[in-house]
Amino acid sequence: GDKMEKEVWMLDEIRVNSFTVKNVRVAVPIQAANEDIMPLLGGEFLNHFHYQIDPIRKTLTLEPLTGRNQ
């Protein structure tokens, strides 16, 4: 429920292992450079995949949606 200032950037691409998604809009907290803020992958990236998060093993499993990621 905390509020924080952010900037919105358009990235040419984001790569996670062998997966690349092009033209991704991201919101970056202004304090991120100066504080211990954990970055997140958001819907703009994850909407290209079937994904599963395992909080115990701390893993993210991605399976591309046909025709969505480039």
All heavy atoms as a GROMACS GRO file, in nm:
protein
  567
    1GLY      N    1   0.078  -0.119   0.000
    1GLY     CA    2   0.000   0.000   0.000
    1GLY      C    3   0.083   0.127   0.000
    1GLY      O    4   0.028   0.235  -0.002
    2ASP      N    5   0.217   0.114   0.003
    2ASP     CA    6   0.301   0.233  -0.001
    2ASP      C    7   0.298   0.294  -0.141
    2ASP      O    8   0.286   0.224  -0.240
    2ASP     CB    9   0.446   0.201   0.035
    2ASP     CG   10   0.462   0.165   0.181
    2ASP    OD1   11   0.370   0.194   0.260
    2ASP    OD2   12   0.566   0.108   0.216
    3LYS      N   13   0.313   0.425  -0.147
    3LYS     CA   14   0.323   0.495  -0.274
    3LYS      C   15   0.467   0.538  -0.295
    3LYS      O   16   0.536   0.570  -0.200
    3LYS     CB   17   0.232   0.618  -0.275
    3LYS     CG   18   0.087   0.584  -0.270
    3LYS     CD   19   0.002   0.708  -0.274
    3LYS     CE   20  -0.144   0.672  -0.266
    3LYS     NZ   21  -0.231   0.789  -0.274
    4MET      N   22   0.512   0.534  -0.420
    4MET     CA   23   0.646   0.582  -0.451
    4MET      C   24   0.646   0.646  -0.589
    4MET      O   25   0.566   0.610  -0.675
    4MET     CB   26   0.750   0.469  -0.444
    4MET     CG   27   0.732   0.360  -0.545
    4MET     SD   28   0.865   0.237  -0.545
    4MET     CE   29   0.851   0.169  -0.386
    5GLU      N   30   0.734   0.744  -0.604
    5GLU     CA   31   0.747   0.809  -0.734
    5GLU      C   32   0.816   0.714  -0.830
    5GLU      O   33   0.902   0.635  -0.792
    5GLU     CB   34   0.831   0.936  -0.721
    5GLU     CG   35   0.758   1.048  -0.650
    5GLU     CD   36   0.839   1.176  -0.657
    5GLU    OE1   37   0.871   1.220  -0.769
    5GLU    OE2   38   0.870   1.228  -0.549
    6LYS      N   39   0.777   0.722  -0.957
    6LYS     CA   40   0.838   0.636  -1.058
    6LYS      C   41   0.852   0.710  -1.189
    6LYS      O   42   0.790   0.813  -1.211
    6LYS     CB   43   0.752   0.511  -1.079
    6LYS     CG   44   0.616   0.542  -1.140
    6LYS     CD   45   0.534   0.419  -1.154
    6LYS     CE   46   0.398   0.441  -1.213
    6LYS     NZ   47   0.326   0.560  -1.190
    7GLU      N   48   0.940   0.658  -1.272
    7GLU     CA   49   0.953   0.704  -1.410
    7GLU      C   50   0.912   0.588  -1.499
    7GLU      O   51   0.933   0.472  -1.465
    7GLU     CB   52   1.098   0.743  -1.439
    7GLU     CG   53   1.145   0.864  -1.363
    7GLU     CD   54   1.288   0.901  -1.397
    7GLU    OE1   55   1.355   0.827  -1.471
    7GLU    OE2   56   1.333   1.005  -1.348
    8VAL      N   57   0.854   0.619  -1.614
    8VAL     CA   58   0.816   0.515  -1.710
    8VAL      C   59   0.913   0.524  -1.828
    8VAL      O   60   0.931   0.632  -1.885
    8VAL     CB   61   0.670   0.532  -1.757
    8VAL    CG1   62   0.635   0.427  -1.861
    8VAL    CG2   63   0.577   0.523  -1.638
    9TRP      N   64   0.976   0.411  -1.859
    9TRP     CA   65   1.073   0.404  -1.968
    9TRP      C   66   1.026   0.303  -2.072
    9TRP      O   67   0.955   0.208  -2.039
    9TRP     CB   68   1.209   0.359  -1.919
    9TRP     CG   69   1.274   0.447  -1.815
    9TRP    CD1   70   1.240   0.574  -1.779
    9TRP    CD2   71   1.386   0.412  -1.734
    9TRP    NE1   72   1.324   0.620  -1.681
    9TRP    CE2   73   1.415   0.522  -1.651
    9TRP    CE3   74   1.465   0.298  -1.723
    9TRP    CZ2   75   1.519   0.522  -1.560
    9TRP    CZ3   76   1.569   0.298  -1.631
    9TRP    CH2   77   1.595   0.409  -1.552
   10MET      N   78   1.067   0.321  -2.196
   10MET     CA   79   1.044   0.223  -2.301
   10MET      C   80   1.179   0.160  -2.332
   10MET      O   81   1.274   0.230  -2.369
   10MET     CB   82   0.987   0.288  -2.428
   10MET     CG   83   0.967   0.192  -2.542
   10MET     SD   84   0.850   0.062  -2.505
   10MET     CE   85   0.702   0.131  -2.571
   11LEU      N   86   1.191   0.030  -2.310
   11LEU     CA   87   1.315  -0.043  -2.338
   11LEU      C   88   1.304  -0.112  -2.473
   11LEU      O   89   1.198  -0.166  -2.507
   11LEU     CB   90   1.342  -0.147  -2.230
   11LEU     CG   91   1.354  -0.094  -2.087
   11LEU    CD1   92   1.382  -0.209  -1.991
   11LEU    CD2   93   1.462   0.011  -2.076
   12ASP      N   94   1.413  -0.111  -2.548
   12ASP     CA   95   1.414  -0.179  -2.677
   12ASP      C   96   1.390  -0.328  -2.661
   12ASP      O   97   1.321  -0.390  -2.741
   12ASP     CB   98   1.548  -0.159  -2.750
   12ASP     CG   99   1.570  -0.014  -2.791
   12ASP    OD1  100   1.470   0.057  -2.811
   12ASP    OD2  101   1.686   0.026  -2.802
   13GLU      N  102   1.448  -0.386  -2.554
   13GLU     CA  103   1.426  -0.528  -2.528
   13GLU      C  104   1.466  -0.562  -2.386
   13GLU      O  105   1.546  -0.493  -2.324
   13GLU     CB  106   1.502  -0.617  -2.626
   13GLU     CG  107   1.652  -0.607  -2.616
   13GLU     CD  108   1.724  -0.693  -2.718
   13GLU    OE1  109   1.673  -0.710  -2.829
   13GLU    OE2  110   1.833  -0.742  -2.685
   14ILE      N  111   1.405  -0.670  -2.336
   14ILE     CA  112   1.444  -0.729  -2.208
   14ILE      C  113   1.474  -0.875  -2.237
   14ILE      O  114   1.397  -0.944  -2.304
   14ILE     CB  115   1.332  -0.720  -2.103
   14ILE    CG1  116   1.306  -0.576  -2.064
   14ILE    CG2  117   1.368  -0.802  -1.979
   14ILE    CD1  118   1.197  -0.558  -1.962
   15ARG      N  119   1.590  -0.921  -2.186
   15ARG     CA  120   1.629  -1.061  -2.203
   15ARG      C  121   1.636  -1.130  -2.067
   15ARG      O  122   1.697  -1.077  -1.975
   15ARG     CB  123   1.765  -1.072  -2.271
   15ARG     CG  124   1.755  -1.050  -2.420
   15ARG     CD  125   1.887  -1.072  -2.484
   15ARG     NE  126   1.946  -0.938  -2.497
   15ARG     CZ  127   2.069  -0.914  -2.532
   15ARG    NH1  128   2.152  -1.013  -2.554
   15ARG    NH2  129   2.112  -0.792  -2.544
   16VAL      N  130   1.575  -1.246  -2.058
   16VAL     CA  131   1.585  -1.332  -1.941
   16VAL      C  132   1.624  -1.469  -1.994
   16VAL      O  133   1.548  -1.533  -2.067
   16VAL     CB  134   1.452  -1.341  -1.863
   16VAL    CG1  135   1.462  -1.442  -1.750
   16VAL    CG2  136   1.414  -1.203  -1.809
   17ASN      N  137   1.746  -1.511  -1.961
   17ASN     CA  138   1.804  -1.634  -2.017
   17ASN      C  139   1.793  -1.630  -2.169
   17ASN      O  140   1.843  -1.538  -2.230
   17ASN     CB  141   1.741  -1.759  -1.956
   17ASN     CG  142   1.781  -1.777  -1.811
   17ASN    OD1  143   1.884  -1.727  -1.768
   17ASN    ND2  144   1.701  -1.849  -1.736
   18SER      N  145   1.726  -1.726  -2.230
   18SER     CA  146   1.720  -1.731  -2.376
   18SER      C  147   1.598  -1.658  -2.433
   18SER      O  148   1.576  -1.657  -2.553
   18SER     CB  149   1.718  -1.876  -2.424
   18SER     OG  150   1.604  -1.943  -2.375
   19PHE      N  151   1.517  -1.594  -2.347
   19PHE     CA  152   1.395  -1.528  -2.391
   19PHE      C  153   1.417  -1.378  -2.407
   19PHE      O  154   1.479  -1.314  -2.321
   19PHE     CB  155   1.282  -1.552  -2.293
   19PHE     CG  156   1.249  -1.696  -2.273
   19PHE    CD1  157   1.276  -1.759  -2.153
   19PHE    CD2  158   1.193  -1.770  -2.375
   19PHE    CE1  159   1.247  -1.892  -2.134
   19PHE    CE2  160   1.163  -1.904  -2.358
   19PHE     CZ  161   1.190  -1.966  -2.238
   20THR      N  162   1.366  -1.322  -2.516
   20THR     CA  163   1.375  -1.179  -2.541
   20THR      C  164   1.237  -1.126  -2.575
   20THR      O  165   1.166  -1.184  -2.655
   20THR     CB  166   1.470  -1.150  -2.660
   20THR    OG1  167   1.598  -1.203  -2.630
   20THR    CG2  168   1.481  -1.001  -2.686
   21VAL      N  169   1.200  -1.014  -2.513
   21VAL     CA  170   1.076  -0.944  -2.546
   21VAL      C  171   1.115  -0.803  -2.586
   21VAL      O  172   1.190  -0.736  -2.515
   21VAL     CB  173   0.978  -0.944  -2.426
   21VAL    CG1  174   0.854  -0.863  -2.461
   21VAL    CG2  175   0.940  -1.086  -2.386
   22LYS      N  176   1.066  -0.758  -2.701
   22LYS     CA  177   1.102  -0.626  -2.754
   22LYS      C  178   0.996  -0.522  -2.720
   22LYS      O  179   0.880  -0.555  -2.702
   22LYS     CB  180   1.122  -0.636  -2.905
   22LYS     CG  181   1.237  -0.726  -2.943
   22LYS     CD  182   1.256  -0.727  -3.094
   22LYS     CE  183   1.368  -0.821  -3.133
   22LYS     NZ  184   1.500  -0.766  -3.111
   23ASN      N  185   1.041  -0.396  -2.714
   23ASN     CA  186   0.954  -0.281  -2.692
   23ASN      C  187   0.869  -0.297  -2.566
   23ASN      O  188   0.747  -0.306  -2.572
   23ASN     CB  189   0.866  -0.255  -2.814
   23ASN     CG  190   0.950  -0.230  -2.937
   23ASN    OD1  191   1.049  -0.159  -2.934
   23ASN    ND2  192   0.912  -0.293  -3.047
   24VAL      N  193   0.937  -0.298  -2.452
   24VAL     CA  194   0.870  -0.320  -2.324
   24VAL      C  195   0.871  -0.189  -2.245
   24VAL      O  196   0.974  -0.126  -2.226
   24VAL     CB  197   0.943  -0.430  -2.243
   24VAL    CG1  198   0.876  -0.451  -2.109
   24VAL    CG2  199   0.948  -0.560  -2.322
   25ARG      N  200   0.753  -0.151  -2.199
   25ARG     CA  201   0.739  -0.032  -2.115
   25ARG      C  202   0.758  -0.076  -1.970
   25ARG      O  203   0.698  -0.175  -1.926
   25ARG     CB  204   0.601   0.028  -2.134
   25ARG     CG  205   0.585   0.166  -2.084
   25ARG     CD  206   0.451   0.220  -2.121
   25ARG     NE  207   0.356   0.109  -2.132
   25ARG     CZ  208   0.231   0.120  -2.164
   25ARG    NH1  209   0.180   0.236  -2.190
   25ARG    NH2  210   0.152   0.015  -2.172
   26VAL      N  211   0.842  -0.006  -1.895
   26VAL     CA  212   0.869  -0.040  -1.755
   26VAL      C  213   0.854   0.083  -1.667
   26VAL      O  214   0.878   0.195  -1.710
   26VAL     CB  215   1.011  -0.100  -1.737
   26VAL    CG1  216   1.027  -0.229  -1.814
   26VAL    CG2  217   1.120  -0.002  -1.776
   27ALA      N  218   0.812   0.058  -1.544
   27ALA     CA  219   0.805   0.164  -1.443
   27ALA      C  220   0.920   0.140  -1.346
   27ALA      O  221   0.935   0.032  -1.292
   27ALA     CB  222   0.672   0.159  -1.370
   28VAL      N  223   1.003   0.242  -1.329
   28VAL     CA  224   1.121   0.231  -1.244
   28VAL      C  225   1.107   0.329  -1.127
   28VAL      O  226   1.092   0.449  -1.148
   28VAL     CB  227   1.249   0.265  -1.325
   28VAL    CG1  228   1.372   0.256  -1.238
   28VAL    CG2  229   1.260   0.176  -1.447
   29PRO      N  230   1.110   0.275  -1.003
   29PRO     CA  231   1.103   0.366  -0.887
   29PRO      C  232   1.222   0.462  -0.887
   29PRO      O  233   1.336   0.420  -0.910
   29PRO     CB  234   1.109   0.274  -0.766
   29PRO     CG  235   1.074   0.138  -0.818
   29PRO     CD  236   1.117   0.137  -0.963
   30ILE      N  237   1.197   0.589  -0.864
   30ILE     CA  238   1.304   0.689  -0.862
   30ILE      C  239   1.404   0.657  -0.752
   30ILE      O  240   1.524   0.676  -0.768
   30ILE     CB  241   1.245   0.830  -0.845
   30ILE    CG1  242   1.168   0.867  -0.972
   30ILE    CG2  243   1.353   0.932  -0.815
   30ILE    CD1  244   1.091   0.996  -0.965
   31GLN      N  245   1.359   0.600  -0.639
   31GLN     CA  246   1.448   0.568  -0.529
   31GLN      C  247   1.532   0.443  -0.556
   31GLN      O  248   1.622   0.413  -0.479
   31GLN     CB  249   1.369   0.543  -0.399
   31GLN     CG  250   1.285   0.657  -0.355
   31GLN     CD  251   1.142   0.646  -0.410
   31GLN    OE1  252   1.116   0.578  -0.508
   31GLN    NE2  253   1.051   0.719  -0.349
   32ALA      N  254   1.506   0.368  -0.660
   32ALA     CA  255   1.572   0.239  -0.683
   32ALA      C  256   1.724   0.251  -0.687
   32ALA      O  257   1.794   0.161  -0.643
   32ALA     CB  258   1.521   0.176  -0.812
   33ALA      N  259   1.776   0.359  -0.738
   33ALA     CA  260   1.921   0.374  -0.748
   33ALA      C  261   1.985   0.398  -0.612
   33ALA      O  262   2.102   0.368  -0.594
   33ALA     CB  263   1.955   0.490  -0.843
   34ASN      N  264   1.909   0.449  -0.517
   34ASN     CA  265   1.966   0.487  -0.389
   34ASN      C  266   1.925   0.397  -0.273
   34ASN      O  267   1.981   0.408  -0.166
   34ASN     CB  268   1.924   0.630  -0.356
   34ASN     CG  269   1.970   0.728  -0.461
   34ASN    OD1  270   2.080   0.716  -0.512
   34ASN    ND2  271   1.885   0.822  -0.497
   35GLU      N  272   1.828   0.310  -0.293
   35GLU     CA  273   1.776   0.228  -0.183
   35GLU      C  274   1.780   0.081  -0.221
   35GLU      O  275   1.800   0.044  -0.336
   35GLU     CB  276   1.634   0.270  -0.149
   35GLU     CG  277   1.625   0.412  -0.096
   35GLU     CD  278   1.483   0.450  -0.060
   35GLU    OE1  279   1.400   0.360  -0.038
   35GLU    OE2  280   1.455   0.571  -0.054
   36ASP      N  281   1.757  -0.003  -0.126
   36ASP     CA  282   1.755  -0.147  -0.146
   36ASP      C  283   1.616  -0.190  -0.191
   36ASP      O  284   1.540  -0.251  -0.116
   36ASP     CB  285   1.795  -0.218  -0.017
   36ASP     CG  286   1.815  -0.367  -0.036
   36ASP    OD1  287   1.838  -0.409  -0.151
   36ASP    OD2  288   1.807  -0.440   0.063
   37ILE      N  289   1.581  -0.158  -0.317
   37ILE     CA  290   1.450  -0.191  -0.373
   37ILE      C  291   1.466  -0.307  -0.470
   37ILE      O  292   1.549  -0.302  -0.561
   37ILE     CB  293   1.387  -0.069  -0.443
   37ILE    CG1  294   1.360   0.040  -0.339
   37ILE    CG2  295   1.259  -0.109  -0.515
   37ILE    CD1  296   1.307   0.168  -0.397
   38MET      N  297   1.387  -0.413  -0.452
   38MET     CA  298   1.394  -0.532  -0.536
   38MET      C  299   1.322  -0.504  -0.669
   38MET      O  300   1.206  -0.465  -0.669
   38MET     CB  301   1.325  -0.649  -0.465
   38MET     CG  302   1.313  -0.773  -0.548
   38MET     SD  303   1.458  -0.879  -0.546
   38MET     CE  304   1.475  -0.916  -0.375
   39PRO      N  305   1.391  -0.522  -0.783
   39PRO     CA  306   1.324  -0.502  -0.912
   39PRO      C  307   1.227  -0.616  -0.939
   39PRO      O  308   1.244  -0.728  -0.890
   39PRO     CB  309   1.439  -0.503  -1.012
   39PRO     CG  310   1.548  -0.577  -0.944
   39PRO     CD  311   1.531  -0.556  -0.797
   40LEU      N  312   1.123  -0.588  -1.017
   40LEU     CA  313   1.020  -0.687  -1.051
   40LEU      C  314   1.002  -0.695  -1.202
   40LEU      O  315   1.015  -0.595  -1.271
   40LEU     CB  316   0.886  -0.648  -0.990
   40LEU     CG  317   0.875  -0.639  -0.839
   40LEU    CD1  318   0.738  -0.582  -0.800
   40LEU    CD2  319   0.894  -0.776  -0.777
   41LEU      N  320   0.971  -0.814  -1.251
   41LEU     CA  321   0.923  -0.827  -1.388
   41LEU      C  322   0.772  -0.808  -1.382
   41LEU      O  323   0.704  -0.870  -1.302
   41LEU     CB  324   0.954  -0.967  -1.443
   41LEU     CG  325   1.098  -0.995  -1.479
   41LEU    CD1  326   1.113  -1.141  -1.520
   41LEU    CD2  327   1.144  -0.904  -1.591
   42GLY      N  328   0.721  -0.722  -1.468
   42GLY     CA  329   0.578  -0.694  -1.465
   42GLY      C  330   0.503  -0.759  -1.579
   42GLY      O  331   0.558  -0.835  -1.659
   43GLY      N  332   0.375  -0.729  -1.585
   43GLY     CA  333   0.285  -0.786  -1.684
   43GLY      C  334   0.326  -0.759  -1.827
   43GLY      O  335   0.303  -0.843  -1.914
   44GLU      N  336   0.384  -0.645  -1.854
   44GLU     CA  337   0.425  -0.611  -1.991
   44GLU      C  338   0.523  -0.716  -2.045
   44GLU      O  339   0.522  -0.748  -2.163
   44GLU     CB  340   0.488  -0.472  -1.993
   44GLU     CG  341   0.521  -0.419  -2.130
   44GLU     CD  342   0.415  -0.325  -2.184
   44GLU    OE1  343   0.321  -0.288  -2.114
   44GLU    OE2  344   0.430  -0.288  -2.302
   45PHE      N  345   0.607  -0.772  -1.959
   45PHE     CA  346   0.699  -0.880  -1.998
   45PHE      C  347   0.632  -1.016  -1.984
   45PHE      O  348   0.632  -1.097  -2.076
   45PHE     CB  349   0.825  -0.876  -1.910
   45PHE     CG  350   0.922  -0.986  -1.939
   45PHE    CD1  351   1.013  -0.975  -2.043
   45PHE    CD2  352   0.921  -1.103  -1.863
   45PHE    CE1  353   1.102  -1.078  -2.071
   45PHE    CE2  354   1.009  -1.206  -1.890
   45PHE     CZ  355   1.099  -1.194  -1.994
   46LEU      N  356   0.572  -1.041  -1.868
   46LEU     CA  357   0.518  -1.175  -1.839
   46LEU      C  358   0.399  -1.214  -1.925
   46LEU      O  359   0.371  -1.332  -1.943
   46LEU     CB  360   0.481  -1.184  -1.690
   46LEU     CG  361   0.599  -1.180  -1.594
   46LEU    CD1  362   0.550  -1.174  -1.450
   46LEU    CD2  363   0.691  -1.298  -1.614
   47ASN      N  364   0.328  -1.116  -1.984
   47ASN     CA  365   0.215  -1.148  -2.071
   47ASN      C  366   0.256  -1.222  -2.198
   47ASN      O  367   0.170  -1.269  -2.272
   47ASN     CB  368   0.138  -1.021  -2.109
   47ASN     CG  369   0.051  -0.972  -1.997
   47ASN    OD1  370   0.014  -1.047  -1.908
   47ASN    ND2  371   0.019  -0.844  -2.000
   48HIS      N  372   0.384  -1.236  -2.222
   48HIS     CA  373   0.434  -1.310  -2.338
   48HIS      C  374   0.456  -1.458  -2.307
   48HIS      O  375   0.500  -1.533  -2.393
   48HIS     CB  376   0.565  -1.248  -2.387
   48HIS     CG  377   0.546  -1.112  -2.445
   48HIS    ND1  378   0.530  -1.090  -2.580
   48HIS    CD2  379   0.537  -0.991  -2.386
   48HIS    CE1  380   0.513  -0.961  -2.601
   48HIS    NE2  381   0.517  -0.898  -2.485
   49PHE      N  382   0.426  -1.501  -2.184
   49PHE     CA  383   0.460  -1.635  -2.139
   49PHE      C  384   0.350  -1.698  -2.055
   49PHE      O  385   0.274  -1.628  -1.989
   49PHE     CB  386   0.588  -1.631  -2.052
   49PHE     CG  387   0.705  -1.570  -2.120
   49PHE    CD1  388   0.733  -1.435  -2.105
   49PHE    CD2  389   0.788  -1.646  -2.200
   49PHE    CE1  390   0.841  -1.378  -2.168
   49PHE    CE2  391   0.897  -1.590  -2.264
   49PHE     CZ  392   0.923  -1.455  -2.248
   50HIS      N  393   0.348  -1.831  -2.054
   50HIS     CA  394   0.289  -1.905  -1.944
   50HIS      C  395   0.400  -1.905  -1.840
   50HIS      O  396   0.514  -1.938  -1.874
   50HIS     CB  397   0.256  -2.049  -1.983
   50HIS     CG  398   0.146  -2.062  -2.082
   50HIS    ND1  399   0.014  -2.036  -2.052
   50HIS    CD2  400   0.149  -2.100  -2.212
   50HIS    CE1  401  -0.059  -2.056  -2.158
   50HIS    NE2  402   0.019  -2.095  -2.258
   51TYR      N  403   0.372  -1.870  -1.718
   51TYR     CA  404   0.480  -1.867  -1.620
   51TYR      C  405   0.435  -1.927  -1.487
   51TYR      O  406   0.316  -1.931  -1.456
   51TYR     CB  407   0.533  -1.725  -1.598
   51TYR     CG  408   0.432  -1.626  -1.546
   51TYR    CD1  409   0.418  -1.605  -1.411
   51TYR    CD2  410   0.352  -1.554  -1.633
   51TYR    CE1  411   0.326  -1.514  -1.362
   51TYR    CE2  412   0.259  -1.464  -1.586
   51TYR     CZ  413   0.247  -1.444  -1.450
   51TYR     OH  414   0.155  -1.354  -1.403
   52GLN      N  415   0.532  -1.976  -1.414
   52GLN     CA  416   0.507  -2.033  -1.283
   52GLN      C  417   0.616  -1.983  -1.189
   52GLN      O  418   0.735  -1.990  -1.222
   52GLN     CB  419   0.510  -2.186  -1.290
   52GLN     CG  420   0.479  -2.252  -1.158
   52GLN     CD  421   0.473  -2.404  -1.171
   52GLN    OE1  422   0.518  -2.461  -1.270
   52GLN    NE2  423   0.418  -2.468  -1.071
   53ILE      N  424   0.574  -1.934  -1.074
   53ILE     CA  425   0.668  -1.885  -0.974
   53ILE      C  426   0.665  -1.982  -0.856
   53ILE      O  427   0.558  -2.014  -0.804
   53ILE     CB  428   0.629  -1.744  -0.926
   53ILE    CG1  429   0.634  -1.647  -1.044
   53ILE    CG2  430   0.719  -1.698  -0.812
   53ILE    CD1  431   0.575  -1.511  -1.015
   54ASP      N  432   0.782  -2.030  -0.819
   54ASP     CA  433   0.795  -2.119  -0.703
   54ASP      C  434   0.868  -2.041  -0.593
   54ASP      O  435   0.990  -2.025  -0.599
   54ASP     CB  436   0.874  -2.245  -0.740
   54ASP     CG  437   0.882  -2.345  -0.626
   54ASP    OD1  438   0.871  -2.304  -0.508
   54ASP    OD2  439   0.901  -2.464  -0.655
   55PRO      N  440   0.794  -1.988  -0.494
   55PRO     CA  441   0.857  -1.906  -0.390
   55PRO      C  442   0.949  -1.986  -0.298
   55PRO      O  443   1.041  -1.929  -0.240
   55PRO     CB  444   0.738  -1.848  -0.314
   55PRO     CG  445   0.625  -1.940  -0.342
   55PRO     CD  446   0.650  -2.000  -0.477
   56ILE      N  447   0.927  -2.115  -0.286
   56ILE     CA  448   1.012  -2.197  -0.200
   56ILE      C  449   1.150  -2.213  -0.264
   56ILE      O  450   1.253  -2.191  -0.201
   56ILE     CB  451   0.950  -2.338  -0.176
   56ILE    CG1  452   0.810  -2.326  -0.121
   56ILE    CG2  453   1.042  -2.423  -0.089
   56ILE    CD1  454   0.800  -2.288   0.024
   57ARG      N  455   1.150  -2.252  -0.391
   57ARG     CA  456   1.277  -2.272  -0.463
   57ARG      C  457   1.333  -2.141  -0.520
   57ARG      O  458   1.443  -2.138  -0.573
   57ARG     CB  459   1.257  -2.372  -0.576
   57ARG     CG  460   1.228  -2.510  -0.528
   57ARG     CD  461   1.225  -2.608  -0.644
   57ARG     NE  462   1.204  -2.741  -0.597
   57ARG     CZ  463   1.102  -2.817  -0.630
   57ARG    NH1  464   1.010  -2.773  -0.714
   57ARG    NH2  465   1.090  -2.938  -0.581
   58LYS      N  466   1.250  -2.035  -0.514
   58LYS     CA  467   1.289  -1.905  -0.570
   58LYS      C  468   1.322  -1.916  -0.718
   58LYS      O  469   1.426  -1.871  -0.765
   58LYS     CB  470   1.404  -1.843  -0.492
   58LYS     CG  471   1.368  -1.816  -0.348
   58LYS     CD  472   1.482  -1.752  -0.273
   58LYS     CE  473   1.438  -1.728  -0.130
   58LYS     NZ  474   1.543  -1.671  -0.049
   59THR      N  475   1.229  -1.978  -0.793
   59THR     CA  476   1.248  -1.996  -0.936
   59THR      C  477   1.129  -1.940  -1.013
   59THR      O  478   1.016  -1.932  -0.962
   59THR     CB  479   1.264  -2.145  -0.973
   59THR    OG1  480   1.147  -2.216  -0.932
   59THR    CG2  481   1.387  -2.206  -0.909
   60LEU      N  482   1.156  -1.902  -1.136
   60LEU     CA  483   1.056  -1.856  -1.231
   60LEU      C  484   1.070  -1.944  -1.355
   60LEU      O  485   1.178  -1.953  -1.413
   60LEU     CB  486   1.079  -1.709  -1.268
   60LEU     CG  487   0.999  -1.653  -1.385
   60LEU    CD1  488   0.850  -1.649  -1.352
   60LEU    CD2  489   1.050  -1.513  -1.421
   61THR      N  490   0.961  -2.011  -1.395
   61THR     CA  491   0.962  -2.095  -1.514
   61THR      C  492   0.881  -2.025  -1.621
   61THR      O  493   0.766  -1.987  -1.598
   61THR     CB  494   0.901  -2.234  -1.482
   61THR    OG1  495   0.973  -2.292  -1.374
   61THR    CG2  496   0.908  -2.324  -1.604
   62LEU      N  497   0.941  -2.007  -1.739
   62LEU     CA  498   0.876  -1.940  -1.851
   62LEU      C  499   0.856  -2.036  -1.967
   62LEU      O  500   0.946  -2.112  -2.001
   62LEU     CB  501   0.962  -1.823  -1.900
   62LEU     CG  502   0.991  -1.712  -1.801
   62LEU    CD1  503   1.091  -1.614  -1.861
   62LEU    CD2  504   0.864  -1.640  -1.761
   63GLU      N  505   0.737  -2.030  -2.028
   63GLU     CA  506   0.708  -2.103  -2.151
   63GLU      C  507   0.645  -2.003  -2.247
   63GLU      O  508   0.539  -1.946  -2.217
   63GLU     CB  509   0.612  -2.218  -2.123
   63GLU     CG  510   0.577  -2.298  -2.246
   63GLU     CD  511   0.475  -2.406  -2.215
   63GLU    OE1  512   0.477  -2.461  -2.104
   63GLU    OE2  513   0.392  -2.432  -2.304
   64PRO      N  514   0.710  -1.978  -2.362
   64PRO     CA  515   0.658  -1.874  -2.453
   64PRO      C  516   0.518  -1.903  -2.503
   64PRO      O  517   0.484  -2.018  -2.529
   64PRO     CB  518   0.756  -1.877  -2.570
   64PRO     CG  519   0.873  -1.955  -2.524
   64PRO     CD  520   0.828  -2.044  -2.413
   65LEU      N  521   0.436  -1.799  -2.512
   65LEU     CA  522   0.307  -1.808  -2.580
   65LEU      C  523   0.334  -1.799  -2.729
   65LEU      O  524   0.413  -1.715  -2.773
   65LEU     CB  525   0.215  -1.695  -2.536
   65LEU     CG  526   0.171  -1.697  -2.391
   65LEU    CD1  527   0.091  -1.570  -2.360
   65LEU    CD2  528   0.086  -1.820  -2.362
   66THR      N  529   0.274  -1.881  -2.808
   66THR     CA  530   0.298  -1.883  -2.953
   66THR      C  531   0.274  -1.746  -3.014
   66THR      O  532   0.169  -1.686  -2.995
   66THR     CB  533   0.206  -1.987  -3.020
   66THR    OG1  534   0.226  -2.113  -2.958
   66THR    CG2  535   0.235  -1.997  -3.169
   67GLY      N  536   0.376  -1.695  -3.084
   67GLY     CA  537   0.364  -1.569  -3.156
   67GLY      C  538   0.374  -1.445  -3.069
   67GLY      O  539   0.361  -1.335  -3.121
   68ARG      N  540   0.397  -1.457  -2.937
   68ARG     CA  541   0.400  -1.338  -2.853
   68ARG      C  542   0.539  -1.282  -2.829
   68ARG      O  543   0.558  -1.162  -2.835
   68ARG     CB  544   0.338  -1.369  -2.716
   68ARG     CG  545   0.189  -1.389  -2.714
   68ARG     CD  546   0.111  -1.267  -2.760
   68ARG     NE  547   0.144  -1.144  -2.693
   68ARG     CZ  548   0.081  -1.093  -2.589
   68ARG    NH1  549  -0.021  -1.155  -2.536
   68ARG    NH2  550   0.118  -0.979  -2.537
   69ASN      N  551   0.638  -1.366  -2.797
   69ASN     CA  552   0.770  -1.308  -2.772
   69ASN      C  553   0.854  -1.318  -2.899
   69ASN      O  554   0.826  -1.396  -2.988
   69ASN     CB  555   0.839  -1.373  -2.652
   69ASN     CG  556   0.891  -1.511  -2.680
   69ASN    OD1  557   0.824  -1.590  -2.744
   69ASN    ND2  558   1.007  -1.539  -2.630
   70GLN      N  559   0.954  -1.233  -2.905
   70GLN     CA  560   1.029  -1.220  -3.031
   70GLN      C  561   1.174  -1.253  -3.008
   70GLN      O  562   1.235  -1.212  -2.920
   70GLN     CB  563   1.014  -1.079  -3.085
   70GLN     CG  564   0.868  -1.043  -3.103
   70GLN     CD  565   0.846  -0.896  -3.126
   70GLN    OE1  566   0.940  -0.819  -3.144
   70GLN    NE2  567   0.724  -0.854  -3.125
   0.00000   0.00000   0.00000
